[in-house]
Amino acid sequence: MSSLPIVDWLYATPVSSAIRDLLWVVPSVQSLHIIAIAVIFASAVLSDLRLAGLFARDLPTAQVIRRYYPWMRGALLVLLASGLVMAIGEPDRVLVNSVFWLKMALVVVAFMLAWQVRRPFLRSRQGPGNDIERPGLAPLAWLSMGLWCVVIFCGRWIAYAI
Amino acid sequence: MDLQALLQSLESTALATTIRESANAFPALESVHVIGIALVFGTITVVDLRLLGLAAHRRSAQRLIAELLPFTWVAFVACVLTGSLMFIANASTYAQNPMFLGKLALLALAGLNMAVFHLGAFRRISEWDTTLPPPRPARLAGFGSMALWAGVIFLGRWIAFV
């Protein structure tokens, strides 16, 4: 067992042992987690590519961002909920894992960056012919896409880091 | 040469041995595989939702499909490459895994569903390009595609649990 009392306590709770005992729970929740990764990553990449000027250039940036930002937010909630189930079920493999905490920090950074970059487009009330263009955002859009890739790598490495 | 001998000769190649014995090759391949899955499933879902009648970032279904398909294909090729590399590392084990075989079957069905759509409703897309909701065959193709690809993800994750 681990050295952290909270991990031992969580591991011994009925809900934690139920997640482990019902053998279909962990693979099913992980599959749901991957589907939510697909939603957040594809939504992020499509709007980041529009910000970088490489996708849907005939449409206003705000139109693309407003279409996909709610999907990013919804997918984030599904990711946090499904991730929580995995952490409760196997706290001894997750909560003491430094790759897990690195991933959590990167998720916060990546989503804050995505939100900061998108905020002016979500707030503005301009019509279709009156788009705000911000070419300076292209490097941040690439950084955002790169960060999400690192998050995915970290997620897979959690299983190998212990 | 029978199948078993072929699988064993795949496993004994230098490339397969390197992947099997490296500490980082497998998680790295899995991570790229997940990034590929995210783009395949994400871009296909955008099209599927449009086929079901939920507007995407643009109204024209034809332009939406033409714009997203290159992303889908590049990501799919990345998935096939990384998947093949993981397969050869333990070919005879995967070949006996019912989840792996089920995943291949669902992939074939997803391809069949796409072929039916392209030979049917897609040929008359100019008639319903901006119509919401699209005609019934297109809606069925969108629903079938989403269900089959979600099934591919579920069975893919279950491979590691049987």
Interface residues (C-beta under 8 A of the other chain):
Chain A: L23 V26 P27 S28 Q30 S31 I34 I35 I37 A38 V39 F41 A42 S43 V45 L46 F55 A56 L59 Q63 V64 R67 Y68 C149 I152 F153 G155 R156 W157 A159 Y160
Chain B: A23 F26 P27 A28 E30 S31 V34 I35 I37 A38 L39 V40 F41 G42 T43 T45 V46 A56 H57 R58 E67 A150 I153 F154 G156 R157 W158 A160 F161
